Amino acid sequence: MAYRDLREFIRRLEKEGELKRIAAEVDPVLEVTEITDRVTKSGGPALLFEKPKGSNIPLLINLLGNQRRVNLALEVDNIQEVADRIRSYIDFQTPQGLLDKLKMLPRLAELGAFFPKTVKGGPCKEVVKKENFSLLEFPILKCWPQDGGRFITWPLVITKNPETGKRNVGVYRMQVFDERTTGMHWQTQKHGAEHFRLARSRHGERKFDLAVAIGADPVTCLAGVLPVPPDLDEMMFAGFLRREPVEMVPCETVDLEVPAQAEIVLEGYVDLNEFRTEGPFGDHTGFYSLEGEYPVFHVTCVTHRKEPVYLTTIVGPPPQEDYFMGHAVERIFLPVMKMQYPEIVDIAMPAEGIFHNLMIVAIRKSYPGHARKIMNAIWSLGQAMFTKVIVVVDHDVNVQNAPEVVWKSLCAIDPERDVQFVLGPVDTLDHAARMQDFGSKMGVDATRKWPAEGFARRWPDEIRMSESVKERIDTLWDRLGLKD
């Protein structure tokens, strides 16, 4: 049974010992970040600050800041269950006869049950403010000392493609400029930015409507960061993950729908010709992303629940909460990647690689140059195109074991022969790139080399003790008086 809203999940976390209420007054300016950073890095609980300084609204943070809470949100014992469920749907074979077609009907009907459900009203409309409101009523964080201001860090920004009407939901940071305006940090390659560009290209258009939901049920919140294809509605995918449709309610002042159970909703528009300096911002790279010119969001209406909870997060030197969300994305979408490229055995994106800097890929190698084919394939896959370094290893390397990857990769490469460089789009936040949004990437072929790849020598065997000796020592071990 899916969590109906954020509050139900809060109660579950409290029951499981995964939430700590903080009654002391704490300042959203820097102090919440310092506390949360320490707690996350020590594997601690979600935090509910009941008295954030300067606001009457409680602040919730570190919601999904460990693997257990991610599993609780998805209602699984292991995230592999989600991957297996996705695999069961994408493994559909073309039905051969009437019986096969009949067998498919229940599964197709189940898929139809995941589409968002429009309702007339919801808790997010308990309070409606079209006048006399201020964003400064909320305990919005200033996370790090050099940040340009306070930032809304976990907004579900909802837009429509102005040509097709298809919805996009993305998480884009929003710097608060004043009581009713914020920045809209649409990075160049994001779907929200594409909607904005399409709107600007339409003759006579001056405004582009959007809505922002803060604090929905945990899976819907997670859906905003999932790299789903542009034609797949994030709310539909959230319904799939929840096994129940997300209830959506029409906005008050714009032609958009928002999650009915959201804690807070901001409605408004961006002026298609207005830009303002946004940043710096202490980002998930562990460094400050620099100032830039971005669209301005004008808030025209605020709706919220009675006594709302303000959900937020921090990013910064890893690991932070976003690492655990990123790991969930990695596991959830691995079956999709393997469907396109079945030779992929596993992938890993270490926390220190901050998502786009390092991907380690194990493949079942079948032909010369296979590793290079996989590198180029990954650089053509959606958000994976930003991956700065791809290391491809053989199928028998455990990519989840960093020491093993480093050892076997470095022992498998001739750097001049096995490293390739390409130019292409890079993450806007990559401060080391030669220019914003464009730079180089590196692929490392750390697989065993074949004669057909020009390797004329014999590849040596890995050192392994014989099984018979290991079994004999197993029987002697307790008598030897040695510790495991």
N, C-alpha and C positions, 0 to 999 in steps of 0.2 A: 504494500500500500504506500503510494508516494506521499511525501510530506506535502501537506496542503500549502504551507507557507513557511517563512523564516522562523516564526515563533515556535512552531511545532518542532522544528529541528533544534532550536535552542533548548527546548525542554528535553529532547533526546540526549543532547550533548551533556546537559547537566546531570541527567540520570546516569550516564556512562562515565562520569568523572572527567569529562573532556571540556568543561567550561568553568572559568573562574570569574565570579562577580567581584568588581572592585568598587568599593563604596567611597574611597577617598577621592577628593577632587584632584583631577589630573588635567594638565593643559594639553589641548590638541596641537598646540604649537610646540613641536619637537619632543615633548615629554612622552606622549603616547608612543611615538616611534621608538624612542630609546627603550622603553619597557617592552614593547612588542618584539623588537629585534633580539633582546636578551632571551625572551621566552621562546621565540621560534627556534633559535639556534640551540636551545637546550631541550627541544622536543616537548615544550609545554603546551598548555591548553589554549582554547579560544578564550578571548578576554571580552567581558562586557563591562565597560566603564559606565557606571550608573550616574556619575556626576561630572561629566566633562566640563572644564572651566568655560564659562561664558555661554552655556547652552543648557536648556532643560531637557534635551533629547539624549537618551543613552546612546553610546557608541559601541558597536560590535566590530571586532577585528580578529585576525588569525583564524577565521572560520574553518578553513580547509588546510591548516598549517601542519598537518602530519598525514601519513598514509591512512591511519585508522579513521580519521574524520572524513577523508575522501571516500573511503569504503562505506562509512555510515551514511554519507550523503547519497551515494549510489545504491545503498541497501544491498550490499554484497559482502561476502567474507573476503573476497580477493578480486581485485580489479580485472583479473583474467576472465572472470565470469562475464563481464561486459564485452570483452573482446570476443569471447566464444559466442555470445548471443549475436553480435554483429556478423560474425563469420557464418552463423547458421542462416542469416538472411541473404547474404551475398553469395552463398553457395548454391542458390537456386539453379537447377538445370532446366533446360528447355523441356517441357513436358512432351512425352512421346505419344501418349494416347489418352483416352478419356479418363482412365483411372488416375493417371498421373495428374491430369488437369484438376480432377476433383480433389485430389490430395492437397493441391496448392491453395484451394479456396480459403480454408481457415486461416492460413498464414497471411494471405492477401487481405482478408477482412481485418486481421489484427493490425496490419500496417495502417489501414484506414482509420483505426481508432486512435492513432497518435496525433492526428492533425489538430492544431489549436482550435479551441472551442470559444466562440464569441458569446459573451454573456452581457446582460443589460447593465449590471452594476457589480461592485465589489468593494472590499475593505479599503482599497486605495482611494476611494471617493468619499470616505467618511468625513473628511474636511476638504473643502474646495476654496481656494483663495485666488481670486482674479485681481484683487486690489490689496494693498496693505500687507505685502509679504516681503521677505528678505531672505536671501540665501545665507546671510550671516547668522540666522537663527539656528542653523545646523552646525554641529561640531566638526567642521571640515578641517582636515589636517594640513598643517605645514609640516612636511615630513623631515626634511634635512636642512641644515643651516643656510646653504646657498640657494635654496629653492626660491623661485620668483614670487611666490605667494602661497596661498592655500590651494589645494588641489582635491577635487572629487576624483577618487582613484578607482572606484569599482562601479561606474555607471553603465547600465545597459542602454546604449544609444540606438534608438530605433528610427530608421529612415525607410523611404520607399524609392526604388528606382523610378525616376520621373518618366521613363519611356515604357517600362513593362509593368510597373506597379508592384513588383516583387519586393518583399520586405528584407531588410538586413538588420541584424542585431550585432553590435560590436562594442567592445570595451575600449574607450579612448579617453585618456585623462582630460580633465577639464579644470583649467586654472580659473579661480574666482577673481574676476576683476573688480566687481562691486556688488551691490545688493541684488542686481538683476541681470548681470552679464558674466559670461565665462568664455574662455578660449575653447576651441574644439580641435583637439590634436589629431587631425586626420592625416596619418602618414600616407605618403604618395601612393603606395601599392594597396592600401586597404579598400574594402568594398565601400565603406562610407565616403571615402575621398572620391571614388569613382562616381557615386551618386551625386556628390557636390559638383564635380566637373560636368556631368551630363546636364545638371540643372543650369549651370552657367552658360552652357552652349545653346540653350533654348531661347529663342528670340522673345524679348519682352519680359522674361522672368526676372524678378528682383529679390524674391525671398524663397527660402527652401525650408519647409517645415520639418521639425523633428520632435521626438519625445525622449525623455530619459527616465528609466525606472531604476530605483535604488532599493535593494533589499527584497528580492523575491525568494521563492524556495531555493534551496542550495543548488539543485541541478539546473534550474533555469538560470541562476547566476553564473554557473559554470559554462552554460551553453554560449554565453557571450564571448568567451575566449576560444571556443573551438574553431579550428580552421576548416569549416565546412565549405563545400563548393558554392559559388554565387547563386546557383539555381536551387539550393536546398535551404529551406527556411529553418533558421536556428531554433525557432519555437517548436517546429515539428520534430526536430532531432531531440530537443529537450523532452518532448512527449514520449519519444521512443525510449530514452534513457529512464524516464520516470515510470514508464508503462501506463501512464495516464496523460490525457491531453492537458496542455497548459490553458487555463482559462484566461481569455483576453477581453478587455473592456474598451470601448471607444473613448478617446480623449475628449476633453471639454472644448478645446479651442483649435485643435488641428485634426486633420483626417488621418489619424493613426490609431492603432490599438496598443495597449500596454498590458502587462500581466495584472490581472485583477487583484491578486493577493499581495502586490508590491507594497512596501512600507511607504515609499515616497515617489512621486512622479513630478517631473518638471516638463512643462510644455512650452514650445516656442518656435523660434526660427533663427536661421542664419541669414544675414544680408549677403547676397551673392557678390557684392563688390566691397565688402568691408573685411579688413584684416588688421590684426593687432599683434604686437610682440608678445610671445608666450615663452615661459621658461626663464632661467634654467630649471631643471627638474632632476632630482636624484633618482636615477633610473635603475632598471633591473640589471644593467651591465656592471653596476658597482661604481659607476662614474656619473657625473652630471651630464645630461643631454643639454646642449646649448640653446640659446634663444633662437626663435624662428618666428616667421610671420604665419599666422593661422587664422581661420575664420572665427567670427565672434558669434556666440550663441546668446540670443536675447530671450529671457524667460518671461512668458506672458501669463502663465498660470502655474500654480503649485497645488497639487492635491496630495493628501497623505492620510494614513490611518490615524485614529485617535491615539495619542501617546506613541508616536512612531519610534522605530529603532533605526539608527543611521549605520548602515553597513559600509565598511571601508577596508582598505588593505594598504600595506606598504610594499615597496620594492627597494632594492639596494644591494649591498654586498651579499652574495649568496652564501647559504641557502636562505630564502625567504618563503613566504606562503606561496608565491607564484611558482616556485620549483615543484611543489606537490601537485599543483594544478597542471603544470606542464608535463609532469610524469604521467598523469592521468590521460592527457591528450595523446602522449606517445603510445601508451598501451591500447587506448580505445581505437586509434586509427591505424595501428600496425596491421590488422587484418585487411584493411582497405589497400594499404601499400603492397601487402603480400598477394592480394588478388591481382593487382596489375603486374607485379614482379614476383612470381612464386619462388624464384631462387633465393629471395631474402629469407633468412632464418630468424634473425632478431636484429633489433636496433637498440642503441642506448644514446641518450643525450645527457651527459653528466651535469650536475648542478653548476659546476664551475664553467661550463660551456655556455651558460645562460641561454639555452634554447638554440640560438642561431649560430653560435660560434663553433660547435663541434658535434658531429654525429658519427657514431661508430656503427658500422653495418657488417653483419656476418652474412655471407652468401655461400650457397652450394655452387661452386665454380664448375662450369661445364665446357668452356671453350676459351681460347686465348683472348685476352682483352676484356673478359667478362666484368672484371672489377671496374674498369673505366666506363663500360656501358652503364653500370649501376650508378656511378657518380653522376653522369650526365642525365640519367633518368630522374634522380632525386632533385637535381637542380632545375628540373622542369615541372616539379610537383608543387603547385600552390605556394603556401608559405614556406615550404622546404627550399624554395629557390634562394632564400637568404642564407642558407648554411655556408658558413665561411670555410670550414675544414671538414672534409669527409674522409674517414679512414675505413677502408674496406678490408676485412679479414676473412679467413676461411671459416667454414661452418662449424668446426670443432673448437673455435675460440669462444669463450664465454664473455660476451660483450658487457655483461653486467659486473664483471670482475675487473676493475681498473688496473690492478697490478699485472694481471695476466695479459690484458690488452697492450699495455706499455711494453712488457717483456717480449711478447711474440711479435708485435708490430715492428719494434726496433730491430729485432733479429731477422726480420723478413724483407727489409727494404735495402735497396741500393738507391740512395736519394736521387742521384741524377737520372736513373732509369725509371723510378717508380713514383715520382712526384710530378703532377701536372697542374698547370695554372690556367684559369679561364677568367674572362671578364664578363660582368653582367650586373644585374640589379643587386643591391645590398640593402640591409636594413637601414632605415633612416637614422636609427640610434647608433649605428656603427661609426664612432668618432674617429677611428683609425683609417677609414676609407679615404681615397684620394679626393673624393668630392661627395657631397650628400647624395645618397641613393644609388651611387655607381662605384664599383670597385672590382677587386679581384677575389677569387676563391681558389682554394687548393684541394686537390684530391690526392690521396695517398693509397697506392695499391700495395697493401701489406699481406697479400695472399702468397701462397707458395708459387714459385715461378715454374713454368713448364718449358720444355725444349721448344715448343711451338711459339713461345714468347721470346726466343733468343737466349734462353738459359741453357748453356751446354754442360754445366757441371751437374753432379748428382746432389739432389736436395737431401740433407741429413735427416735421420730419424730423431724424434724427440726422446730424451732420456726418460725411461719408465722402468720401474722395478717389476720383475715378473710376478704374476699373481700368486704362484705357488709359494714364493718366498714371503710375500705379504701375509698369506694365510698362516704360515708357520709362525711368523712373528706375532700375529694376532693371538694365537693360542698361548704364547709365552709372555705376553705383555704384562699381565698382572703380576707374574712371578719375578719380573725384572725390577720391580719397584720404581719404575719411571712414570712420570705424569704425562698424560696426553697433551 
